[in-house]
Amino acid sequence: MITDATSAATTTSAAAAMKKATGMNKDDFLKLFVTQLQNQDPLNPQDGTQFISQLAQLTQVEQAYNTNTNLQSLLSQGSNAGTLAAVSLIGKQVEAPGSQVELTPGSGAAINYNLGRNAEAVTVSVLDANGKVVKTITGGTQSSGNNSVTWDGTDNSGAPLTPGAYSFSVSAKDASGTAISTTGLVRGKVNGVDMSGSTPVLSVGALKLNLTDVTSVTEGV
């Protein structure tokens, strides 16, 4: 059975790791023990108590290696599951907290965010790669929850900006001028996955998202 084969492979791997680290495993010790018993002086037999105690200690060490090997196997399985999950998202629309927005050639961009409460005034600042504010967009009354503003792709002087990845910040206030909590959102279709690091990274156009940051997934359109 598959389970039995996996268990046997795990035990073999643990025994090999133990032998590499200590010079012997339980089987080696048993062979040594039997050989010594076979060659002992019958008139002066060895005391087996010490051997049994050492064998018990060696068994405990081997069990510790088995535990470590099983944990490594579980971690590997978890990593493989994460990789499969990331690949399955290609072509689908995802959403994650973030402050990135992509400007594509010949079109504007929607800047998405979440408001903690109803807002009387909202200001969205678009920043370039150097952290310089290149566009300021002001909005009126907006309800709590998910909202968005449209960026036409120009700077504050009306000149078109170079397509690519930009960042943004959102400031919102209520009728009394009190600041409201805001959370930027990244939305888009996944077109690639980078699995070179410890966590798969999704490519959403020119933007990058960690798989663990994704909060919702919908079918691509």
N, C-alpha and C positions, 0 to 999 in steps of 0.2 A: 504494500500500500504506500501511497505518497507520503503520508504522515510518518510511517515507520522508516522510510528511506531518508526523509529529512532529519529525523531524530538520530539515525545512525550516522549520517554525514556530520551532524553537529557534534556528536560524541567523538568521532574520529578527529575532527578539526581541533577540538579541545585537547585531546590526548597529544596531538602533534605539537600544539602550542606549549603544553606543559613540558614535554620532552625537550623542546628547544630551549626553554627557559631554565629548567632544573637539571637536565641531563638524563632523566628517566621519567617513566610514567608508572602507573600501577602494575601493568603487565610485566615491565622490566623488573620491578621489585619482587613480584611473585616468582619469576624465573630464578632470580638471585636467591630468594628464600628457599625454594625447592632444591636448588643445586647445593646450597649449604647444608640442608638437612640430609641430602643423599650422601654427602661426603663428611659428615660429622663422625667423631670418634664414638663408637657404640658404648665404650666404657666410660665416656665422659660427655654425655649428650648436652647439646646446647639448650639454654633456657628459652623457650619459645615466647615467653611473656613479652619480652622487649620487642621481638619481631612483630608480634600482634599489635602492640602499641604503635610502632612505627608505621605499620600498614594502615592502621586507623587514621593516623595523621596524614599519611599520603593520600588516602581516600578523600579526606576533607579538602585537601589542596586541589585534587582533581575535580571535585564537585564545584569548587570555586571557579576553576577554569571553565567548567561546563556552563555555569551561570553567566560568566562574562561573555562566552561565545554566543549563548542564546540572546543576550541583550544586544550584542552587535548585530545578530541576525534580524532582530526586531527593528533596530534602527535602520538597517539597510532596506527592509521591507517598507518601512514608513517613507523612506526617501524615494523608493521606486513608485509608491502610490502617489506621492506629491508630483513626481515627474509626469505620470500618466494623466493626473488631473490637469496639470498645466497644458499639456499637449491637446487635451480634449476641449480646451477653451478657444483654440484657434478658429477664427471666423465668427465668434460670438461677441456680443456686446457686454462689457463689464463696467462696473462702477467701483471706485475706491476713494477714500479720503486722500486729498492731495491738492497741491496748488500749481499744477501744470496745465498748460493749454497749448494746443498745436495750431499754428496758422498755416493753412494749406494754400497753394498757389491759386489765385483767381477767386477766392471765396473768403468770407469772414469766419469767425469762430464763435461758438457758444461757450460762455464762461459759467460754469455751474457751481452752486454753493448751497449750503443749508443754513437757515436762520433759526436761532433758538427761540425767538419771539417775533411778534409782529413788528415791522420796522416802518418808521416814517421816512427815513432817508437812508440810501445805500450808496456807497462809493466803492468802485472796483478799480484797482490800480494794476496795470500791466507792466511787468518789468522785463528788461532784456537779460542776456546772459551775465552782464556785469552788475546786475541789481539796480540799474537805473530805470526810473519810472518813465515809460515812453508813451503811455496812454492812460488817461483818467476818464472813467465812465461813471456818470451819476444816474441814479434811479430814484423813483419816487416811492410811494407806499407799497410795501410787499408783505405778504402774509408769512407766518412762521412755516418752517419746513423747507422743501427743496424749491429753489428759484434759479433763474439764470438771466444774464444780460447778453446781448449780441455785440461782438466787437467786429467792426468793419475791416480790420486789418491795417488801419492807418495809425500814425502817431498823433500827438496833440496838435501838430501843425497841419494835419490832413495828408501828409505824405505816406505813400504805401510802405509798409515795412517788409523786410525779407522773411519769406516763409520759414518755418521751423518751430522749435520749442521755446516757449516763453513761460514765465511764472506769473502769478497774480496774488493779490491780497484783497480782502474784503473788509470794509468797515461799515457797520450799521448802527443806527441810533433810533430810539423810540421817540414818541412825541415830546417827552420831557428832556430829550438830549442825552439820555443814559445809553451807554454802549451796550450792544447786544452781541452775544456770542455767535460766531460764525464758523463754519467748517467748509473749506474748499472741497470740491468734488471733481474727480477725473472720470470722464465717460468716453467710451470709444470701442471700436472693434479690434480684437486681438489679431495681429497678423504675423506673430512669431513668438518664439520662446527661447530664452537663453538659459541653458542648464549647466553652465560652467561653474557656477558658485554653489554655495550650500543651500540656497533657496532659489527655485526657478523664478526668473524675471520675465514678465510679459512685455512684449512690444505692442504698443497701441499707437500706430503711426510712428511719429518721432519720439513718443513718450515711453517711459519705462515704469513698470509697476511690479512690485513684489507680489507673488502669488498670495502670500499670507495677508496682504492688505485688501484684497478684493472682497467687497461686501455684497454684491449682487451680480447675477449673470442672467442674460436674456438671449434669445436666439438672434443671430445677426440679421440685419436688414440691408 
